[in-house]
Amino acid sequence: MGALVFGAGLLTCQRFSQPQALDKDPIMSLSLYDISIPVFLRTFQNLSEILKKGEAFADENGIPHSELLQARLISDMAPLTAQIQRVSDTAKFVAVRLGGIDNVPMEDNEETFDDLHARIEKTVALLRALPSDAMDGKEGAEVVLKTRDSATTFTGRDYLLQFAIPNFFFHVTTAYALLRHKGVPVGKMDYLGRRS
């Protein structure tokens, strides 16, 4: 009986005389914390490095920092500074709404690369202070997102999976794309982060 086997980047076909038994170890469940906070922390680390490359690129090429910080792909979109603010807010509000910690107001007044790094550091400190069990049992908790015109109600699980995580990565990706569009030499591995 033929079976496809993945290994070392190759797809091969091997014959087995008997079906291979699956590992009997139980599948470990992942908590809301596991699928969000560590992911946010790693991504903030990568985003900080991307911003550093942007600043260095501007300095090396005599480009005013404001040209990168206010970069847009089209006139009606938010600039780079606002993308970082939204990344920060999205991660922060997961900790507030699902982790039950007090909100730390941030004024959205960042204008420099140093300001953006400080915003990221403040957000990371908040996330690191969240106990890993703070989100336990919040899968079914009601989360209401209010805008000027409407309100949307989610369960905790759906808020995280259908709104917060996609929104977080939308703004991270947009920040990356704005810098790449301006010529900053960053690539996929900068976005994903290199494993040590």
N, C-alpha and C positions, 0 to 999 in steps of 0.2 A: 504494500500500500504506500503510495507516494505522499509526502508531506513537504510543505514549504518551510524552510528553516532560514531565519535571518541571523546573520553573524558577520562581524567584521566588515560591515558595509556591503556584503554580497548576498544575493538571493540564490539559494541552491536548492536542489531537490534531493532528498535522501529517502531511502527505503527503510521502513521499520518493520520488523517481523510482528510486533505487537504495538497496539496504541500506547503512546507515552502517557503515564499518569501525570495529572496536574499536581502542582505543589499543594499539599494539604493544609499549609498554614492559612489561618483566616486572613481575609483581606482587612487591613487596618483602615478604620474609618478616619476621615479628615474632619476636623472641626472648622467652624466659620473662621476662627482665628488662624488656623493653619493655612487656609486657602487665601488669606488676605494680608494680614499684617507682615509676615515674613516676605511675601512677594512685594509689598509696597516698600519695605525697607531696602531690599536689594535693588529695586528699580530706582529709588531715590539716590542710591550710591552711584548707579550707572548714569543717571541724569546729571548729577553733580559733575561727573567726569566729562560728560558731553558739553556742559556749560563752560567748564575750564578750557576745553579745546576751542570752543567758540571765542572766548575772550583772548586766548593766545593767538588764534588766527587773525582776529581783528588787530591786535597789537603788531604782529609781524607784518601785516599788509597795510598798515596805516589807515585802517577803516575805523571811523568813529564807533564806539560801542553802541551808541543809540541806533545805528543802522541795523544792528543785529537785534537789539532789545526791542525795537519797535517794528521788526519785520512781520510782514503779513504776506500770505499768498494771494490775497485779493482784498480790496479796500474795506469790505464790510465784515472782515473777520477780526477777532481779537489778536493782539500782537503777542510776541514771545513772552513778555512779562506776565500777561494774563493767563497764558497757557500754564505757566509754572504755578501761578496762584490757584488755578482750578485743580491741578494735580494735588496740591497741598490740601485744598478744601475737601476734595473727594476722600482722600485718605483719612483726614482728620475727622470728618463726619461719620465715617464707619466706626471709629473708636468711640465717638460720642453717642451715636444712635444705637449701636449694638453692644458696645463695651461699657456704656453707662458712665463714662468719665465726664468731667466738666469741660465745656467748650472753652477753648483758648481763642479769644477774638484776634483776628489778624486783619489789618486795615487795607490790604491791597494797595499799598503805596510804594511798592518796590520799583526802583528806577535804574538800578545798577546791577552788575553781576554780583557784587558783594551783597547787595540787598537780597537777591534771589537765593544765594547760598545761605544767608541767615534765615530766610523763610523755610528753606528745606531743612536746615538744622533744627529749627524750632518744631517743625512738624515731626521730624524723626524722633526728637526727644519725647514728644507727646506719645507717639506710637510705642516707643520702648518702655514707657511707664505703664502701659496697659498690661495687666496680668494676663497670662495665656489662657486662663479659664474664665475671663470676664465676659466672653461672648457665648459661653456654654448655655444651651437651652433657649437661645434667642432665635432659633430657626423660624418659629411661628409668631414671634413678636410683631406687633403692628408698627410699621414705619410709614409716616406720612410725609411726602415731599410737597412742599407748598411753593407755588410760583405766584406772580401777581394775579394771574387769571384763573388758576386752577389748583387742585390738590390731587395727588396720586397716592394711593395706599398700597403698600407692599407688605408681604411677610418679610421677616428678617432675611430669610434665605433668598427670596426673590429680589429683595433690595440689593443684596450683595452681588448675586450672580447676574441679574438682568440690568442693573443700573450702575452700581458703584464701580465694580471692576471694569466693565466696558468703558465707562466714562473716564476713569483713571487712565486707562491705556489710550483712549482717544486723544487726550491732552498731552500725554507723554509722546505719543507718535507725532502729533502736530508740532510740538516743540522741536523734536528731532528733525522733522521735515523742513521746518523754517530755517534751521541752521544749515542743513545740507543744501537747501535751495540757495543760500547765500555763499556757498562754496566751502563751508567748513569741512575739513577732511575727516568726517566720521563715517562709520559703516555699520553693518549689521552687528558685528561683534561688540561695538561700543554700546549699541542699544541693548543687546542681550547681556553684556557683561562677560568678562573673561573669567574662567574658573581658575583658581590658584592651585 
